[in-house]
């Protein structure tokens, strides 16, 4: 699985995303529960998927979780240095993240809108 760190702010022309609202330092009243971390995780399998807000549930995964920092303040873009389908490498730039390594920005999107 993979988790994502936070962006600094949303562009002013867009509504405040749910994750930003749930991590706001403003008092929203009425017993609203605010998340402690502005982070989320996509967890998927063969037949189902989940999004975890505020981090991730270790019981939902097998193996190690790693955090991937955003490279943009306007969307959830991360560095992609390879793309694999099963065991087949479709794209692979370099074996390590070294200074000057080649990559493409990849936008993390669940494929749905809310």
Helices and strands as residue ranges (DSSP letters): E 2-4, H 18-22, E 40-44, E 49-53, G 58-60, E 66-68, E 77-80, E 82-85, E 88-92, E 104-107
